[in-house]
Amino acid sequence: MEEIVKDERKLTLYYHSGTSIGKQTYAYATTSDKKLLAIDIAKTKVTGTQWAQIADHLGIRICDLINMKHPDFIAEYGTDQVDLGWEDCLKILDKNPITLAHPILMFGATWILIKTPSKIASYLGADTVAIKKIEEDSGE
């Protein structure tokens, strides 16, 4: 994978299939009538350049992409405040992609951190019947 290409005609979702928020966000994204490129970072490596590009477009630091309360992060670094540089954060995302804090949705020039899976519907124009079914299945 090289630099991320923006495409106004499709949605790109970066998520981890091993997390509940990742699974639910993916389920919502599949209800869209828009073409979807789903990148499961559990199976597909994202390069350091791409993580930097994602963080830049979101207006955050690379380290803000990491869930520092995730058990895998805590097992490695503990619960105390950890001072990490951007290179450290890239290594964490590369070696422990499950620590990604939130799925990321991209369409065209719009990049969004998905903190609540059901909120994705407002960006997708998804079918409300399908949304209701997902909410019932997930207990939301």
Phi and psi in radians as a Rosetta constraint file:
Dihedral C 1 N 2 CA 2 C 2 CIRCULARHARMONIC -1.861 0.35
Dihedral N 2 CA 2 C 2 N 3 CIRCULARHARMONIC -2.606 0.35
Dihedral C 2 N 3 CA 3 C 3 CIRCULARHARMONIC -1.055 0.35
Dihedral N 3 CA 3 C 3 N 4 CIRCULARHARMONIC 2.564 0.35
Dihedral C 3 N 4 CA 4 C 4 CIRCULARHARMONIC -1.310 0.35
Dihedral N 4 CA 4 C 4 N 5 CIRCULARHARMONIC 2.258 0.35
Dihedral C 4 N 5 CA 5 C 5 CIRCULARHARMONIC -1.685 0.35
Dihedral N 5 CA 5 C 5 N 6 CIRCULARHARMONIC 2.238 0.35
Dihedral C 5 N 6 CA 6 C 6 CIRCULARHARMONIC -1.461 0.35
Dihedral N 6 CA 6 C 6 N 7 CIRCULARHARMONIC 2.355 0.35
Dihedral C 6 N 7 CA 7 C 7 CIRCULARHARMONIC -2.397 0.35
Dihedral N 7 CA 7 C 7 N 8 CIRCULARHARMONIC 2.049 0.35
Dihedral C 7 N 8 CA 8 C 8 CIRCULARHARMONIC -1.205 0.35
Dihedral N 8 CA 8 C 8 N 9 CIRCULARHARMONIC -0.283 0.35
Dihedral C 8 N 9 CA 9 C 9 CIRCULARHARMONIC -1.699 0.35
Dihedral N 9 CA 9 C 9 N 10 CIRCULARHARMONIC -0.058 0.35
Dihedral C 9 N 10 CA 10 C 10 CIRCULARHARMONIC -2.473 0.35
Dihedral N 10 CA 10 C 10 N 11 CIRCULARHARMONIC 2.759 0.35
Dihedral C 10 N 11 CA 11 C 11 CIRCULARHARMONIC -1.682 0.35
Dihedral N 11 CA 11 C 11 N 12 CIRCULARHARMONIC 2.480 0.35
Dihedral C 11 N 12 CA 12 C 12 CIRCULARHARMONIC -2.112 0.35
Dihedral N 12 CA 12 C 12 N 13 CIRCULARHARMONIC 2.236 0.35
Dihedral C 12 N 13 CA 13 C 13 CIRCULARHARMONIC -2.119 0.35
Dihedral N 13 CA 13 C 13 N 14 CIRCULARHARMONIC 2.149 0.35
Dihedral C 13 N 14 CA 14 C 14 CIRCULARHARMONIC -1.771 0.35
Dihedral N 14 CA 14 C 14 N 15 CIRCULARHARMONIC 2.161 0.35
Dihedral C 14 N 15 CA 15 C 15 CIRCULARHARMONIC -2.702 0.35
Dihedral N 15 CA 15 C 15 N 16 CIRCULARHARMONIC 2.913 0.35
Dihedral C 15 N 16 CA 16 C 16 CIRCULARHARMONIC -2.030 0.35
Dihedral N 16 CA 16 C 16 N 17 CIRCULARHARMONIC 2.119 0.35
Dihedral C 16 N 17 CA 17 C 17 CIRCULARHARMONIC -1.229 0.35
Dihedral N 17 CA 17 C 17 N 18 CIRCULARHARMONIC -0.165 0.35
Dihedral C 17 N 18 CA 18 C 18 CIRCULARHARMONIC -1.553 0.35
Dihedral N 18 CA 18 C 18 N 19 CIRCULARHARMONIC 0.010 0.35
Dihedral C 18 N 19 CA 19 C 19 CIRCULARHARMONIC -1.969 0.35
Dihedral N 19 CA 19 C 19 N 20 CIRCULARHARMONIC 2.629 0.35
Dihedral C 19 N 20 CA 20 C 20 CIRCULARHARMONIC -1.146 0.35
Dihedral N 20 CA 20 C 20 N 21 CIRCULARHARMONIC -0.687 0.35
Dihedral C 20 N 21 CA 21 C 21 CIRCULARHARMONIC -1.156 0.35
Dihedral N 21 CA 21 C 21 N 22 CIRCULARHARMONIC -0.616 0.35
Dihedral C 21 N 22 CA 22 C 22 CIRCULARHARMONIC -1.151 0.35
Dihedral N 22 CA 22 C 22 N 23 CIRCULARHARMONIC -0.807 0.35
Dihedral C 22 N 23 CA 23 C 23 CIRCULARHARMONIC -1.086 0.35
Dihedral N 23 CA 23 C 23 N 24 CIRCULARHARMONIC -0.792 0.35
Dihedral C 23 N 24 CA 24 C 24 CIRCULARHARMONIC -1.182 0.35
Dihedral N 24 CA 24 C 24 N 25 CIRCULARHARMONIC -0.715 0.35
Dihedral C 24 N 25 CA 25 C 25 CIRCULARHARMONIC -1.117 0.35
Dihedral N 25 CA 25 C 25 N 26 CIRCULARHARMONIC -0.740 0.35
Dihedral C 25 N 26 CA 26 C 26 CIRCULARHARMONIC -1.040 0.35
Dihedral N 26 CA 26 C 26 N 27 CIRCULARHARMONIC -0.762 0.35
Dihedral C 26 N 27 CA 27 C 27 CIRCULARHARMONIC -1.041 0.35
Dihedral N 27 CA 27 C 27 N 28 CIRCULARHARMONIC -0.776 0.35
Dihedral C 27 N 28 CA 28 C 28 CIRCULARHARMONIC -1.088 0.35
Dihedral N 28 CA 28 C 28 N 29 CIRCULARHARMONIC -0.770 0.35
Dihedral C 28 N 29 CA 29 C 29 CIRCULARHARMONIC -1.064 0.35
Dihedral N 29 CA 29 C 29 N 30 CIRCULARHARMONIC -0.588 0.35
Dihedral C 29 N 30 CA 30 C 30 CIRCULARHARMONIC -1.250 0.35
Dihedral N 30 CA 30 C 30 N 31 CIRCULARHARMONIC -0.230 0.35
Dihedral C 30 N 31 CA 31 C 31 CIRCULARHARMONIC -1.425 0.35
Dihedral N 31 CA 31 C 31 N 32 CIRCULARHARMONIC -0.172 0.35
Dihedral C 31 N 32 CA 32 C 32 CIRCULARHARMONIC -1.257 0.35
Dihedral N 32 CA 32 C 32 N 33 CIRCULARHARMONIC 2.607 0.35
Dihedral C 32 N 33 CA 33 C 33 CIRCULARHARMONIC -1.468 0.35
Dihedral N 33 CA 33 C 33 N 34 CIRCULARHARMONIC -0.036 0.35
Dihedral C 33 N 34 CA 34 C 34 CIRCULARHARMONIC -1.481 0.35
Dihedral N 34 CA 34 C 34 N 35 CIRCULARHARMONIC 2.664 0.35
Dihedral C 34 N 35 CA 35 C 35 CIRCULARHARMONIC -1.131 0.35
Dihedral N 35 CA 35 C 35 N 36 CIRCULARHARMONIC 2.400 0.35
Dihedral C 35 N 36 CA 36 C 36 CIRCULARHARMONIC -2.115 0.35
Dihedral N 36 CA 36 C 36 N 37 CIRCULARHARMONIC 2.268 0.35
Dihedral C 36 N 37 CA 37 C 37 CIRCULARHARMONIC -1.926 0.35
Dihedral N 37 CA 37 C 37 N 38 CIRCULARHARMONIC 1.824 0.35
Dihedral C 37 N 38 CA 38 C 38 CIRCULARHARMONIC -1.715 0.35
Dihedral N 38 CA 38 C 38 N 39 CIRCULARHARMONIC 2.105 0.35
Dihedral C 38 N 39 CA 39 C 39 CIRCULARHARMONIC -1.907 0.35
Dihedral N 39 CA 39 C 39 N 40 CIRCULARHARMONIC 1.813 0.35
Dihedral C 39 N 40 CA 40 C 40 CIRCULARHARMONIC -1.476 0.35
Dihedral N 40 CA 40 C 40 N 41 CIRCULARHARMONIC 1.881 0.35
Dihedral C 40 N 41 CA 41 C 41 CIRCULARHARMONIC -1.260 0.35
Dihedral N 41 CA 41 C 41 N 42 CIRCULARHARMONIC -0.068 0.35
Dihedral C 41 N 42 CA 42 C 42 CIRCULARHARMONIC -1.288 0.35
Dihedral N 42 CA 42 C 42 N 43 CIRCULARHARMONIC -0.411 0.35
Dihedral C 42 N 43 CA 43 C 43 CIRCULARHARMONIC -2.037 0.35
Dihedral N 43 CA 43 C 43 N 44 CIRCULARHARMONIC -0.409 0.35
Dihedral C 43 N 44 CA 44 C 44 CIRCULARHARMONIC -2.119 0.35
Dihedral N 44 CA 44 C 44 N 45 CIRCULARHARMONIC 2.161 0.35
Dihedral C 44 N 45 CA 45 C 45 CIRCULARHARMONIC -1.255 0.35
Dihedral N 45 CA 45 C 45 N 46 CIRCULARHARMONIC 2.402 0.35
Dihedral C 45 N 46 CA 46 C 46 CIRCULARHARMONIC -1.881 0.35
Dihedral N 46 CA 46 C 46 N 47 CIRCULARHARMONIC 2.299 0.35
Dihedral C 46 N 47 CA 47 C 47 CIRCULARHARMONIC -1.323 0.35
Dihedral N 47 CA 47 C 47 N 48 CIRCULARHARMONIC 2.844 0.35
Dihedral C 47 N 48 CA 48 C 48 CIRCULARHARMONIC -1.035 0.35
Dihedral N 48 CA 48 C 48 N 49 CIRCULARHARMONIC -0.680 0.35
Dihedral C 48 N 49 CA 49 C 49 CIRCULARHARMONIC -1.075 0.35
Dihedral N 49 CA 49 C 49 N 50 CIRCULARHARMONIC -0.720 0.35
Dihedral C 49 N 50 CA 50 C 50 CIRCULARHARMONIC -1.185 0.35
Dihedral N 50 CA 50 C 50 N 51 CIRCULARHARMONIC -0.729 0.35
Dihedral C 50 N 51 CA 51 C 51 CIRCULARHARMONIC -1.062 0.35
Dihedral N 51 CA 51 C 51 N 52 CIRCULARHARMONIC -0.721 0.35
Dihedral C 51 N 52 CA 52 C 52 CIRCULARHARMONIC -1.097 0.35
Dihedral N 52 CA 52 C 52 N 53 CIRCULARHARMONIC -0.735 0.35
Dihedral C 52 N 53 CA 53 C 53 CIRCULARHARMONIC -1.124 0.35
Dihedral N 53 CA 53 C 53 N 54 CIRCULARHARMONIC -0.743 0.35
Dihedral C 53 N 54 CA 54 C 54 CIRCULARHARMONIC -1.067 0.35
Dihedral N 54 CA 54 C 54 N 55 CIRCULARHARMONIC -0.885 0.35
Dihedral C 54 N 55 CA 55 C 55 CIRCULARHARMONIC -1.048 0.35
Dihedral N 55 CA 55 C 55 N 56 CIRCULARHARMONIC -0.731 0.35
Dihedral C 55 N 56 CA 56 C 56 CIRCULARHARMONIC -1.071 0.35
Dihedral N 56 CA 56 C 56 N 57 CIRCULARHARMONIC -0.814 0.35
Dihedral C 56 N 57 CA 57 C 57 CIRCULARHARMONIC -1.174 0.35
Dihedral N 57 CA 57 C 57 N 58 CIRCULARHARMONIC -0.508 0.35
Dihedral C 57 N 58 CA 58 C 58 CIRCULARHARMONIC -1.430 0.35
Dihedral N 58 CA 58 C 58 N 59 CIRCULARHARMONIC -0.242 0.35
Dihedral C 58 N 59 CA 59 C 59 CIRCULARHARMONIC 1.304 0.35
Dihedral N 59 CA 59 C 59 N 60 CIRCULARHARMONIC 0.559 0.35
Dihedral C 59 N 60 CA 60 C 60 CIRCULARHARMONIC -2.267 0.35
Dihedral N 60 CA 60 C 60 N 61 CIRCULARHARMONIC 2.968 0.35
Dihedral C 60 N 61 CA 61 C 61 CIRCULARHARMONIC -1.419 0.35
Dihedral N 61 CA 61 C 61 N 62 CIRCULARHARMONIC 2.703 0.35
Dihedral C 61 N 62 CA 62 C 62 CIRCULARHARMONIC -1.001 0.35
Dihedral N 62 CA 62 C 62 N 63 CIRCULARHARMONIC -0.687 0.35
Dihedral C 62 N 63 CA 63 C 63 CIRCULARHARMONIC -1.113 0.35
Dihedral N 63 CA 63 C 63 N 64 CIRCULARHARMONIC -0.403 0.35
Dihedral C 63 N 64 CA 64 C 64 CIRCULARHARMONIC -1.250 0.35
Dihedral N 64 CA 64 C 64 N 65 CIRCULARHARMONIC -0.196 0.35
Dihedral C 64 N 65 CA 65 C 65 CIRCULARHARMONIC -1.389 0.35
Dihedral N 65 CA 65 C 65 N 66 CIRCULARHARMONIC -0.192 0.35
Dihedral C 65 N 66 CA 66 C 66 CIRCULARHARMONIC -1.736 0.35
Dihedral N 66 CA 66 C 66 N 67 CIRCULARHARMONIC 2.364 0.35
Dihedral C 66 N 67 CA 67 C 67 CIRCULARHARMONIC -1.503 0.35
Dihedral N 67 CA 67 C 67 N 68 CIRCULARHARMONIC 1.736 0.35
Dihedral C 67 N 68 CA 68 C 68 CIRCULARHARMONIC -1.353 0.35
Dihedral N 68 CA 68 C 68 N 69 CIRCULARHARMONIC 0.016 0.35
Dihedral C 68 N 69 CA 69 C 69 CIRCULARHARMONIC -1.798 0.35
Dihedral N 69 CA 69 C 69 N 70 CIRCULARHARMONIC 0.018 0.35
Dihedral C 69 N 70 CA 70 C 70 CIRCULARHARMONIC -1.180 0.35
Dihedral N 70 CA 70 C 70 N 71 CIRCULARHARMONIC 2.427 0.35
Dihedral C 70 N 71 CA 71 C 71 CIRCULARHARMONIC -0.939 0.35
Dihedral N 71 CA 71 C 71 N 72 CIRCULARHARMONIC -0.647 0.35
Dihedral C 71 N 72 CA 72 C 72 CIRCULARHARMONIC -1.164 0.35
Dihedral N 72 CA 72 C 72 N 73 CIRCULARHARMONIC -0.658 0.35
Dihedral C 72 N 73 CA 73 C 73 CIRCULARHARMONIC -1.176 0.35
Dihedral N 73 CA 73 C 73 N 74 CIRCULARHARMONIC -0.809 0.35
Dihedral C 73 N 74 CA 74 C 74 CIRCULARHARMONIC -1.091 0.35
Dihedral N 74 CA 74 C 74 N 75 CIRCULARHARMONIC -0.690 0.35
Dihedral C 74 N 75 CA 75 C 75 CIRCULARHARMONIC -1.056 0.35
Dihedral N 75 CA 75 C 75 N 76 CIRCULARHARMONIC -0.607 0.35
Dihedral C 75 N 76 CA 76 C 76 CIRCULARHARMONIC -1.495 0.35
Dihedral N 76 CA 76 C 76 N 77 CIRCULARHARMONIC -0.695 0.35
Dihedral C 76 N 77 CA 77 C 77 CIRCULARHARMONIC -2.058 0.35
Dihedral N 77 CA 77 C 77 N 78 CIRCULARHARMONIC -0.155 0.35
Dihedral C 77 N 78 CA 78 C 78 CIRCULARHARMONIC 1.455 0.35
Dihedral N 78 CA 78 C 78 N 79 CIRCULARHARMONIC -3.068 0.35
Dihedral C 78 N 79 CA 79 C 79 CIRCULARHARMONIC -1.737 0.35
Dihedral N 79 CA 79 C 79 N 80 CIRCULARHARMONIC -0.171 0.35
Dihedral C 79 N 80 CA 80 C 80 CIRCULARHARMONIC -1.218 0.35
Dihedral N 80 CA 80 C 80 N 81 CIRCULARHARMONIC 2.763 0.35
Dihedral C 80 N 81 CA 81 C 81 CIRCULARHARMONIC -0.975 0.35
Dihedral N 81 CA 81 C 81 N 82 CIRCULARHARMONIC 2.187 0.35
Dihedral C 81 N 82 CA 82 C 82 CIRCULARHARMONIC -1.932 0.35
Dihedral N 82 CA 82 C 82 N 83 CIRCULARHARMONIC 2.273 0.35
Dihedral C 82 N 83 CA 83 C 83 CIRCULARHARMONIC -1.677 0.35
Dihedral N 83 CA 83 C 83 N 84 CIRCULARHARMONIC 1.825 0.35
Dihedral C 83 N 84 CA 84 C 84 CIRCULARHARMONIC -1.999 0.35
Dihedral N 84 CA 84 C 84 N 85 CIRCULARHARMONIC 2.438 0.35
Dihedral C 84 N 85 CA 85 C 85 CIRCULARHARMONIC -1.534 0.35
Dihedral N 85 CA 85 C 85 N 86 CIRCULARHARMONIC 2.987 0.35
Dihedral C 85 N 86 CA 86 C 86 CIRCULARHARMONIC -1.108 0.35
Dihedral N 86 CA 86 C 86 N 87 CIRCULARHARMONIC -0.582 0.35
Dihedral C 86 N 87 CA 87 C 87 CIRCULARHARMONIC -1.172 0.35
Dihedral N 87 CA 87 C 87 N 88 CIRCULARHARMONIC -0.664 0.35
Dihedral C 87 N 88 CA 88 C 88 CIRCULARHARMONIC -1.065 0.35
Dihedral N 88 CA 88 C 88 N 89 CIRCULARHARMONIC -0.746 0.35
Dihedral C 88 N 89 CA 89 C 89 CIRCULARHARMONIC -1.158 0.35
Dihedral N 89 CA 89 C 89 N 90 CIRCULARHARMONIC -0.652 0.35
Dihedral C 89 N 90 CA 90 C 90 CIRCULARHARMONIC -1.088 0.35
Dihedral N 90 CA 90 C 90 N 91 CIRCULARHARMONIC -0.704 0.35
Dihedral C 90 N 91 CA 91 C 91 CIRCULARHARMONIC -1.133 0.35
Dihedral N 91 CA 91 C 91 N 92 CIRCULARHARMONIC -0.695 0.35
Dihedral C 91 N 92 CA 92 C 92 CIRCULARHARMONIC -1.105 0.35
Dihedral N 92 CA 92 C 92 N 93 CIRCULARHARMONIC -0.818 0.35
Dihedral C 92 N 93 CA 93 C 93 CIRCULARHARMONIC -1.112 0.35
Dihedral N 93 CA 93 C 93 N 94 CIRCULARHARMONIC -0.571 0.35
Dihedral C 93 N 94 CA 94 C 94 CIRCULARHARMONIC -1.279 0.35
Dihedral N 94 CA 94 C 94 N 95 CIRCULARHARMONIC -0.771 0.35
Dihedral C 94 N 95 CA 95 C 95 CIRCULARHARMONIC -1.532 0.35
Dihedral N 95 CA 95 C 95 N 96 CIRCULARHARMONIC -0.482 0.35
Dihedral C 95 N 96 CA 96 C 96 CIRCULARHARMONIC -2.328 0.35
Dihedral N 96 CA 96 C 96 N 97 CIRCULARHARMONIC 1.159 0.35
Dihedral C 96 N 97 CA 97 C 97 CIRCULARHARMONIC -1.069 0.35
Dihedral N 97 CA 97 C 97 N 98 CIRCULARHARMONIC -0.328 0.35
Dihedral C 97 N 98 CA 98 C 98 CIRCULARHARMONIC -1.130 0.35
Dihedral N 98 CA 98 C 98 N 99 CIRCULARHARMONIC -0.262 0.35
Dihedral C 98 N 99 CA 99 C 99 CIRCULARHARMONIC -1.412 0.35
Dihedral N 99 CA 99 C 99 N 100 CIRCULARHARMONIC 0.014 0.35
Dihedral C 99 N 100 CA 100 C 100 CIRCULARHARMONIC -0.982 0.35
Dihedral N 100 CA 100 C 100 N 101 CIRCULARHARMONIC 2.183 0.35
Dihedral C 100 N 101 CA 101 C 101 CIRCULARHARMONIC -1.169 0.35
Dihedral N 101 CA 101 C 101 N 102 CIRCULARHARMONIC -0.729 0.35
Dihedral C 101 N 102 CA 102 C 102 CIRCULARHARMONIC -2.578 0.35
Dihedral N 102 CA 102 C 102 N 103 CIRCULARHARMONIC 2.559 0.35
Dihedral C 102 N 103 CA 103 C 103 CIRCULARHARMONIC -1.059 0.35
Dihedral N 103 CA 103 C 103 N 104 CIRCULARHARMONIC 2.725 0.35
Dihedral C 103 N 104 CA 104 C 104 CIRCULARHARMONIC -2.187 0.35
Dihedral N 104 CA 104 C 104 N 105 CIRCULARHARMONIC 2.221 0.35
Dihedral C 104 N 105 CA 105 C 105 CIRCULARHARMONIC -1.919 0.35
Dihedral N 105 CA 105 C 105 N 106 CIRCULARHARMONIC 2.357 0.35
Dihedral C 105 N 106 CA 106 C 106 CIRCULARHARMONIC -2.291 0.35
Dihedral N 106 CA 106 C 106 N 107 CIRCULARHARMONIC 2.311 0.35
Dihedral C 106 N 107 CA 107 C 107 CIRCULARHARMONIC -2.562 0.35
Dihedral N 107 CA 107 C 107 N 108 CIRCULARHARMONIC 2.102 0.35
Dihedral C 107 N 108 CA 108 C 108 CIRCULARHARMONIC 1.051 0.35
Dihedral N 108 CA 108 C 108 N 109 CIRCULARHARMONIC -2.241 0.35
Dihedral C 108 N 109 CA 109 C 109 CIRCULARHARMONIC -1.565 0.35
Dihedral N 109 CA 109 C 109 N 110 CIRCULARHARMONIC 0.055 0.35
Dihedral C 109 N 110 CA 110 C 110 CIRCULARHARMONIC -1.717 0.35
Dihedral N 110 CA 110 C 110 N 111 CIRCULARHARMONIC 2.213 0.35
Dihedral C 110 N 111 CA 111 C 111 CIRCULARHARMONIC -2.208 0.35
Dihedral N 111 CA 111 C 111 N 112 CIRCULARHARMONIC 2.293 0.35
Dihedral C 111 N 112 CA 112 C 112 CIRCULARHARMONIC -2.393 0.35
Dihedral N 112 CA 112 C 112 N 113 CIRCULARHARMONIC 2.335 0.35
Dihedral C 112 N 113 CA 113 C 113 CIRCULARHARMONIC -1.425 0.35
Dihedral N 113 CA 113 C 113 N 114 CIRCULARHARMONIC 2.213 0.35
Dihedral C 113 N 114 CA 114 C 114 CIRCULARHARMONIC -1.679 0.35
Dihedral N 114 CA 114 C 114 N 115 CIRCULARHARMONIC 1.752 0.35
Dihedral C 114 N 115 CA 115 C 115 CIRCULARHARMONIC -1.560 0.35
Dihedral N 115 CA 115 C 115 N 116 CIRCULARHARMONIC -0.424 0.35
Dihedral C 115 N 116 CA 116 C 116 CIRCULARHARMONIC -2.296 0.35
Dihedral N 116 CA 116 C 116 N 117 CIRCULARHARMONIC 2.043 0.35
Dihedral C 116 N 117 CA 117 C 117 CIRCULARHARMONIC -0.931 0.35
Dihedral N 117 CA 117 C 117 N 118 CIRCULARHARMONIC -0.693 0.35
Dihedral C 117 N 118 CA 118 C 118 CIRCULARHARMONIC -1.174 0.35
Dihedral N 118 CA 118 C 118 N 119 CIRCULARHARMONIC -0.365 0.35
Dihedral C 118 N 119 CA 119 C 119 CIRCULARHARMONIC -1.188 0.35
Dihedral N 119 CA 119 C 119 N 120 CIRCULARHARMONIC -0.325 0.35
Dihedral C 119 N 120 CA 120 C 120 CIRCULARHARMONIC -1.089 0.35
Dihedral N 120 CA 120 C 120 N 121 CIRCULARHARMONIC -0.484 0.35
Dihedral C 120 N 121 CA 121 C 121 CIRCULARHARMONIC -1.009 0.35
Dihedral N 121 CA 121 C 121 N 122 CIRCULARHARMONIC -0.619 0.35
Dihedral C 121 N 122 CA 122 C 122 CIRCULARHARMONIC -1.179 0.35
Dihedral N 122 CA 122 C 122 N 123 CIRCULARHARMONIC -0.366 0.35
Dihedral C 122 N 123 CA 123 C 123 CIRCULARHARMONIC -1.632 0.35
Dihedral N 123 CA 123 C 123 N 124 CIRCULARHARMONIC -0.286 0.35
Dihedral C 123 N 124 CA 124 C 124 CIRCULARHARMONIC -1.721 0.35
Dihedral N 124 CA 124 C 124 N 125 CIRCULARHARMONIC -0.453 0.35
Dihedral C 124 N 125 CA 125 C 125 CIRCULARHARMONIC 1.167 0.35
Dihedral N 125 CA 125 C 125 N 126 CIRCULARHARMONIC 0.599 0.35
Dihedral C 125 N 126 CA 126 C 126 CIRCULARHARMONIC -1.281 0.35
Dihedral N 126 CA 126 C 126 N 127 CIRCULARHARMONIC 2.761 0.35
Dihedral C 126 N 127 CA 127 C 127 CIRCULARHARMONIC -1.115 0.35
Dihedral N 127 CA 127 C 127 N 128 CIRCULARHARMONIC 2.159 0.35
Dihedral C 127 N 128 CA 128 C 128 CIRCULARHARMONIC -1.161 0.35
Dihedral N 128 CA 128 C 128 N 129 CIRCULARHARMONIC -0.518 0.35
Dihedral C 128 N 129 CA 129 C 129 CIRCULARHARMONIC -1.137 0.35
Dihedral N 129 CA 129 C 129 N 130 CIRCULARHARMONIC -0.783 0.35
Dihedral C 129 N 130 CA 130 C 130 CIRCULARHARMONIC -1.126 0.35
Dihedral N 130 CA 130 C 130 N 131 CIRCULARHARMONIC -0.657 0.35
Dihedral C 130 N 131 CA 131 C 131 CIRCULARHARMONIC -1.089 0.35
Dihedral N 131 CA 131 C 131 N 132 CIRCULARHARMONIC -0.815 0.35
Dihedral C 131 N 132 CA 132 C 132 CIRCULARHARMONIC -1.012 0.35
Dihedral N 132 CA 132 C 132 N 133 CIRCULARHARMONIC -0.732 0.35
Dihedral C 132 N 133 CA 133 C 133 CIRCULARHARMONIC -1.096 0.35
Dihedral N 133 CA 133 C 133 N 134 CIRCULARHARMONIC -0.761 0.35
Dihedral C 133 N 134 CA 134 C 134 CIRCULARHARMONIC -1.105 0.35
Dihedral N 134 CA 134 C 134 N 135 CIRCULARHARMONIC -0.755 0.35
Dihedral C 134 N 135 CA 135 C 135 CIRCULARHARMONIC -1.101 0.35
Dihedral N 135 CA 135 C 135 N 136 CIRCULARHARMONIC -0.698 0.35
Dihedral C 135 N 136 CA 136 C 136 CIRCULARHARMONIC -1.132 0.35
Dihedral N 136 CA 136 C 136 N 137 CIRCULARHARMONIC -0.743 0.35
Dihedral C 136 N 137 CA 137 C 137 CIRCULARHARMONIC -1.171 0.35
Dihedral N 137 CA 137 C 137 N 138 CIRCULARHARMONIC -0.589 0.35
Dihedral C 137 N 138 CA 138 C 138 CIRCULARHARMONIC -1.624 0.35
Dihedral N 138 CA 138 C 138 N 139 CIRCULARHARMONIC -0.125 0.35
Dihedral C 138 N 139 CA 139 C 139 CIRCULARHARMONIC 1.410 0.35
Dihedral N 139 CA 139 C 139 N 140 CIRCULARHARMONIC 0.283 0.35
